[in-house]
C-alpha cells in the first residue's frame, strides 16, 4: 500500500477544515523554534506508531523538515500495521516555500510570532 505525498496546500486546507491530525516528527527544539499551527510533536528519536492518535474521525498526516524523517516514520507505521493518511511532501520547508504560515519563537524575547 502506498501512502500519498500530500502538497502543502492540501495539508493546509485539510488541517484548517479539521479533517486531519498533523504530526510533526522533528525534535522538540526544532518544533519549539518553528512549527505549523495545530501540529502535534512526536519526535522520530522516540517515535512509537502506537502513540499516534489513530482510529478517530480525523486521519493522521506526518510531517518533518524536508520529508526524510516523516518517510522513516511512515515506514515504522507500515511495519507496525498503523495506518496513516499521508505525509507532507517536502516537509515544513515546502510549506514555507508555498507561503503558508508558521509559528516561530523569537529567541531574543521568547515571543511567539505567526510568520508567512
C-alpha positions in Angstrom: 0.0 0.0 0.0 1.3 3.4 -1.0 0.9 6.4 1.4 0.3 9.6 -0.6 2.6 12.5 -0.6 0.4 15.5 0.1 1.0 19.0 -1.1 1.4 21.9 1.4 -1.8 23.4 0.2 -3.7 20.2 0.6 -2.4 19.7 4.1 -3.2 23.3 5.0 -6.8 23.1 3.7 -7.4 19.8 5.4 -5.9 21.0 8.7 -7.9 24.2 8.6 -11.1 22.1 8.0 -10.2 19.9 10.9 -10.1 16.9 8.6 -6.7 15.6 9.7 -4.3 15.4 12.6 -0.9 16.7 11.7 2.0 15.0 13.5 5.5 16.7 13.3 8.3 14.1 13.8 11.1 16.6 14.2 12.9 17.0 17.5 11.4 19.2 20.3 13.9 22.0 19.8 13.1 22.2 16.1 9.3 22.1 16.8 9.7 24.8 19.5 11.6 27.1 17.2 9.2 26.8 14.3 6.1 24.8 13.6 2.9 24.5 11.7 0.0 25.7 13.9 -2.0 22.8 15.2 0.7 20.1 14.6 1.4 17.7 17.4 5.1 16.7 18.2 6.1 13.1 18.3 9.9 13.1 17.7 11.3 10.4 15.4 14.0 9.6 18.0 11.3 8.3 20.4 8.6 7.6 17.8 6.2 4.9 18.6 3.4 4.3 16.0 1.2 3.0 18.8 1.2 6.5 20.3 -0.4 8.1 17.2 -4.0 9.3 17.6 -5.4 6.9 15.1 -8.8 5.4 14.9 -10.7 8.7 15.3 -12.6 10.6 12.7 -9.5 12.5 11.6 -6.7 10.6 9.9 -3.1 11.2 10.7 -0.7 13.0 8.3 3.1 13.0 9.2 5.4 15.9 8.6 9.1 16.9 9.3 11.6 19.4 8.0 12.1 18.0 4.4 10.3 14.7 4.2 13.1 12.3 5.1 12.2 11.7 8.7 8.4 11.6 8.0 9.2 8.9 5.4 11.1 7.0 8.1 8.1 7.4 10.4 5.8 6.2 7.6 7.9 3.1 7.3 7.8 2.4 11.0 4.0 2.8 10.9 3.7 0.3 8.0 5.8 -2.2 9.8 3.6 -1.8 12.9 0.4 -2.0 11.0 -0.6 1.5 11.9 -2.4 3.3 9.1 -1.7 7.0 8.3 -3.3 9.1 5.6 -0.2 10.6 4.1 2.8 12.7 4.5 3.6 16.4 3.8 5.9 16.2 0.7 8.9 18.4 1.3 8.0 19.0 5.0 7.9 22.4 6.6 10.4 23.7 4.1 7.9 23.1 1.3 5.2 24.6 3.5 7.2 27.8 3.9 8.1 27.9 0.2 4.3 27.7 -0.6 3.9 30.9 1.5 1.9 29.2 4.3 2.1 30.4 7.8 4.3 29.0 10.6 4.7 29.8 14.2 8.1 30.9 15.3 9.6 31.7 18.7 11.7 34.9 18.8 14.9 33.7 20.5 15.7 37.2 21.9 12.3 37.7 23.6 10.6 34.3 23.7 7.6 35.9 22.0 5.5 33.7 19.7 5.0 35.1 16.2 2.9 34.0 13.3 5.0 34.3 10.1 4.3 33.9 6.4 
